[in-house]
Amino acid sequence: MIRINQERLRIDTLNMSSLSPEQQRILRLMDGYREVFDYASLHELFFELYLRVHILRASYLLNESGASFATFTTSFCNDYLWYRTGRGGFYLRPGVPTHIGLNDIFTNGSLYAFECAVAIVIVFYKAVLDALGPSVFNRLFPHMYLFSWEADSSLGMHAHVSSDYIPGDCVYFENPDFNRATPEWRGENAILMNVDLYFGHGIGIVDSKTIIGFLNDKRMPNARRSAFLNNFIVRPNFRYLSQFYRP
C-alpha cells in the first residue's frame, strides 16, 4: 500500500504515461503489498521509482563490466585512480572526481575485484550518479571509500526486515552451514531484478534456485541445512536523495 501524506494513493488516478514500464511494474507491486510505503509527496514516490530503475540498470552494467569476485585479502583495483588499503578496501586518490573513479569500475572492470557487499554499494552509488548527474553526485560524495558495507552517510543505506521485496532492493541469501574454509560464501548479497531474478556479484544474474544451489555447493561436508532467501533488505535513503533530484 502506498500513502501520500498519510492518505492512501489510488494509483489508477495517476498519469501512467509519464512512467516507464519498469516504473509502472514497481509501482503496482508496491501498491499490492501489505507493507505501507509512506511519502510526503508524489515527487518522493516518483524519485524512488526512478532510482530503483537506475539500480537495476547499474546491476546489469556491473555484471557486464568484467569486475571479478574476490575476498578482502585478494581484492584489487585500478591503482591509477584508487589506493588499496591493507584491509582490502579502496580509497579514491586525491584529485580524482568521484564520478570518474566510480565510472572506471564499469568501464575498466577487469582491473577490479571485490566481494558482494562492496558490489552492492557500488551499484547504489552508480544508480545515484546516473539519476542525479555528476555535478550533484560529486557535491554529495566528495570522497569515496569502498570497503564492505561502509558508505557515505548521504547514501543513507539502512536495513529493513520484510518479505515484501521490490526490484532494486538488496536482499540476502543466507548459507547457515557454509564451509568455514570459505567464509566469503556464508551468504550472498543480491539485487532483486524481477520476480525471481537476482544480480549476485560473482554468480551473475540468475534465479533464486541457482544462487541457492551455488551456495549449497559451498557448505560443510554432510551439511543438512540449505541456503535460503531471508527477510533482510537493504535500501538507500530514497526520501533524502529525492531532494537533490530535479526532473
Secondary structure, 3 states (H helix, E strand, C coil): CEEECCEECCHHHCCHHHCCHHHHHHHHHHHHCCCCEEECCHHHHHHHHHHHHHHHHHHHHHHHCCCEECCCCCCECCCCCEEECCCCCEEECCCCCHHHHHHHHHHCHHHCEECHHHHHHHHHHHHHHHHHCHHHHHHHCCCCEEECCECCHHHCCEEEECCCCCCCCEEEEECCCECCCCHHHCEEEEEEEECCEEEECCCEEECHHHHHHHHHCCECCCCCCCCEECCEEEECCHHHHHCCCCC
